[in-house]
Amino acid sequence: MRLLLATLLLAFVVGIQAQWYMFPVEAAQGAGDMWHAYSDMKEANWKNSDKYFHARGNYDAAQRGPGGKWVAEVISDARENWQGNSGRGHEDSAADQVANRWGQEGNDPNHFRPAGLPDKY
C-alpha cells in the first residue's frame, strides 16, 4: 500500500513538473545570455552603460524559464559578492544588484539604457 501511494505521489509530482528536464538546458542558455551581455558591455565600452547590461543579461536569462532565472541569480550574486568583498565598491555592487533584480523580474532593461548607446545593443 505504501509503495502504491509513493508511486502515485511521484507520478503526480512528475506530472506537475513535466518540464523538469528543461531546467539544465535553460540554465545553460541563460549562462550564455549573461556572457553575451557581458561581451557586449566590453565591446560597447560606453559610459554609464553598466547597469543596462546587467539588467539586459539578467532579463534575457530569466526569459529562458526557471533554469535561466536561477543561473542569472547565481551568477549575479557571485559576481557582486566578489566585487563587494574585493574593495571595488560596495555601493556600486548594490546598485548593480538593483539592475540585476530588475532584469530577473522581467522588467524592461531599457529602463537603465544610457543616452546614445548604439541600437546594436
N, C-alpha and C positions, 0 to 999 in steps of 0.2 A: 504494500500500500504506500509506504514512504517513497519507494522508488518511482512508482507511478506519479505520485504528487510532485516529486522533484523533477521528473521528466516533463510533466505538464507546465510547471513553473518555468523551466528552462526554455521550453518551446514558446511560451508566452513572452519571455524577455527577449529572446532572439527575434521573434516576430515583430515586436515593438521596435527593436533596433536593427531592422533589416538591412540598413546601410552601414553597419558597424565596420565592414571590411573596407569602406572608403576612407576611414579616418587616417590611416597612414598615407594614402595617396594625397588626400587634401593637405596633410601636414607637409609632405614633400613639395607639393606645388606652392603652398604658402611660403615655405622657406625660399623657394625660387622667386616669388613675388617680392619678398623682403630684400633679397640680394639684388634684384633688378632695380628697385627703388634706390638702394644704396649706390649702385653703379651709376645710375642717372644723376644722383646728387653729386657724386665725384666728377662726373663728366660736365655737368652744368656749371659747377663752381660759381654759383650765383649767390650773391649776398642776401642774407636773411631767408634762405630757402630751406634751411634745416628742418624746421617744424613741418613744412609742407611735405617733404619727402618722408618724414616719419609717419605722418598721417596717411599718406598715399600707400606706403608699403604695408602698413597695418590694415588699411581698408581693403586693398587688393587680396591680401592673405585671408582676411576674415570672410570675404565673399566666397571663398572656396568651400566653406562649411565649417563644422565643428573642429576638424583637424587643422584647418588653416588658421582659425581663430586661436586655437591652443598654441600653435607654434609661434604665432605673432606675439602672444603674451610671453611665452618663454624667452624668445629672442630679445624682445624689448626689455623685459625685466633684467635679463642677464647683462645686456649692454649697459643699461642705466645704472645697475648696481656696480658694475666695474667702473664706469665713468665717475659715479659719485664717490667711490672709495679711492679713486686714483688721484684725487686732488684737482680734478679738472673742472670743478664747478658743480656744487650740489644744486644751486638754483637753476642752472641750465639743464641739468638732468631732470629736475622736477618739471620744468616746462616741456621738455621732450616727452615725458610720461603723459602729460595732458594731451599732447598731439597724438601719441600712441593710442591712448584710450579712445580718443575721438574717432580715429580710424577703425579701431577694433569694434566699436559700437555701430559701425555702418554709416557714420556721418560723413558728409562731403568733405574730402581733403582740401578742396579748393578754398575752404574757409581760411587756410593758412598760406595760400598761394601768394608769393610776393609779386608786387607790380613788375611787369616787364619780363617775367620768366617766359622764355620761348614756349610756344604752343606744343613743341615736340615733347615736353614734359608734362 
